[in-house]
Amino acid sequence: MSSAPRPARMKKDESLLGRLGGTLARKKKAREMSDLQEEGKNAINSPMSPALVDVRPEDTQLEENEERTMIDPTSKDDPKFKELVKVLLDWVNDVLVEERIIVKQLEEDLYDGQVLQKLLEKLAGCKLDVAEVTQSEIGQKQKLQTVLEAVQDLLRPHGWALRWSVDAIHGKNLVAILHLLVSLAMHFRAPIRLPEHVSVQVVVVRKREGLLHSSHISEELTTTTEMMMGRFERDAFDTLFDHAPDKLSVVKKSLITFVNKHLNKLNLEVTELESQFADGVYLVLLVGLLEDYFVPLHNFYLTPESFDQKVHNVSFAFDLMLDGGLKKPKARPEDVVNLDLKSTLRVLYNLFTKYKNVE
């Protein structure tokens, strides 16, 4: 009849419940501590981006009203975006080849200003007054500030929109870095062809009242070569390519007939405009035939092998056109060498309008 053991058992049960309660409380606290990071990962999960963005821990640890941006992974997989990154990466490495600098990843190798300094010095032929090596974050940002101010002095007078900042570049913001490199490539007339109309979806995460909020924006990285070079005037070929591609074959046929009428005198014949004029040889010879003079062979490369030799030939042909009283071609020599059909057609049509009645 004695019930003496029961209080001891109840005390034991209460102790067990206490330990369980403490464990649950600790787990709850741990969950609360990780809520911000988890919320950051979930915040960028939207109908536009069904898969989670690859978020680094630092991308979700934001101060109040702080904002962080990242490229949607679907945009990173876009072939045109990949091509843009590769073309710019290869160009940077070509420019810096004598410096023995090899860039493998744009955002990881350019953020501290060291490579950007060398790139700008090489392109602009100048020497920046900055420390050669800076390890601290403050030192890196000071170097970046100097480099970007020099870039601004070069680009702003020409109407370039500056879509980057010290914090964005140092924060390894790939969109900002791409904007910077595209502007530099266009300003210094890099011998490359950038893919046109490249856009990316950018995820913007901002912390407000302790919560993370996300949104998507579309960021345009490139337009057309003409627009990026500042030549906004459209011509008949823009209209032809945009609105009447069916008539393109008629124009090509007319120009092929025109150039062969003269190149046949040298037993030469053209069947593909963009490829056969890309090295500049036929273009130089054609101008000589149209102006009725012999072009000395030592003035150009008869069998060009490198990109630079081909650009030299096309540039030389452009000079001959100017000497003949033609306006400076709208196209760049690099575009012709890069097999850009619209640019090649513009150059040949320029010749056609003046020499179409020449026998």
Secondary structure, DSSP 8 states (H G I E B T S, - for coil): ---THHHHHHHHHHHHHHHHHHHHHHHHHHHHHTHHHHHHHHHT-BTTB-S-----GGGT---TT-EEEEE-HHHHT-HHHHHHHHHHHHHHHHHTGGGT---S-HHHHHTTSHHHHHHHHHHHT----S-S---SHHHHHHHHHHHHHHHHHHHGGGT------HHHHHTT-HHHHHHHHHHHHHHTT-SS---SS-EEEEEEEEEETTEEEEEEEEEE----HHHHTT-----HHHHHHHH-GGGHHHHHHHHHHHHHHHHGGGT---S-HHHHTTTSHHHHHHHHHHHT----GGGS-SS--SHHHHHHHHHHHHHHHHHTT----SS-HHHHHTT-HHHHHHHHHHHHHHHTT--
